[in-house]
Each structure stands twice: as structure tokens, then as C-alpha cells.
Amino acid sequence: MMAKTIDIKLVKSLNGRKDSHIATAISLGLKRPGDTTVQPDNAATRGKINEISYLVEVSEAK
């Protein structure tokens, strides 16, 4: 059985955001609006998403 994964898409620019929020986005592999990444659905990833929830869209990976 495969581990659950989630798709994360950066929908807003990182310009002018807090340094910690920029670092969180980069740690998820998101650098510019429109970037999408697939990450494991675990507590660490959910915590990062929670910190920058206003910048990203999250959906179940297919």
C-alpha cells in the first residue's frame, strides 16, 4: 500500500512575505506562483501547510 500524498500549489507570490513563510514554501519545493509539488500527508507537511495556508491550495494527489 502506498503512503498517502497531497498536491500543494503555490497560488500567491512570495514577494513581501515574512522570511519564515518564504523559507517554509521553499522547503515544500515552491518557488513561484503556479509551482506544484507532491508531498507525503503527515504531521510535518500539514504543519508547514498550516503556516502558509493563505498562499497555497491543497488537494488529494491522484
C-alpha positions in Angstrom: 0.0 0.0 0.0 1.3 3.4 -1.0 1.6 6.2 1.6 -1.0 9.0 1.2 0.2 12.1 -0.6 -1.1 15.5 -1.2 -0.7 18.1 -4.1 0.3 21.5 -3.0 0.1 24.5 -5.4 1.5 28.0 -4.7 -1.2 30.4 -5.7 0.1 33.7 -4.4 3.5 35.4 -4.8 6.2 35.2 -2.1 7.1 38.8 -2.6 6.9 40.8 0.6 6.1 37.8 2.8 7.7 37.0 6.1 11.1 35.3 5.8 9.9 32.3 7.7 6.9 31.9 5.3 9.2 32.1 2.3 11.5 29.5 3.9 8.5 27.2 4.5 7.3 27.5 0.9 10.8 26.7 -0.4 11.1 23.7 2.0 8.0 22.4 0.3 9.6 22.9 -3.1 7.5 26.0 -4.1 9.4 29.0 -5.5 7.0 30.9 -7.8 3.2 31.1 -8.3 1.9 28.1 -10.2 4.5 25.7 -8.8 3.1 22.4 -7.7 4.6 19.7 -5.6 3.5 16.3 -4.2 4.3 15.7 -0.6 3.6 12.9 1.9 0.5 13.5 4.0 2.0 13.6 7.5 2.1 15.9 10.5 5.2 17.8 9.4 3.8 18.6 6.0 0.4 19.6 7.5 2.2 21.9 9.9 4.0 23.6 7.0 0.8 24.0 5.1 -1.0 25.4 8.1 1.7 28.1 8.4 1.3 29.3 4.8 -2.3 28.3 4.2 -3.1 31.7 2.7 -0.5 31.2 -0.1 -1.4 27.6 -1.2 -4.1 25.3 -2.4 -4.1 21.7 -1.2 -5.7 18.7 -2.9 -5.5 14.9 -2.7 -2.8 13.5 -5.0 -4.2 11.3 -7.8 
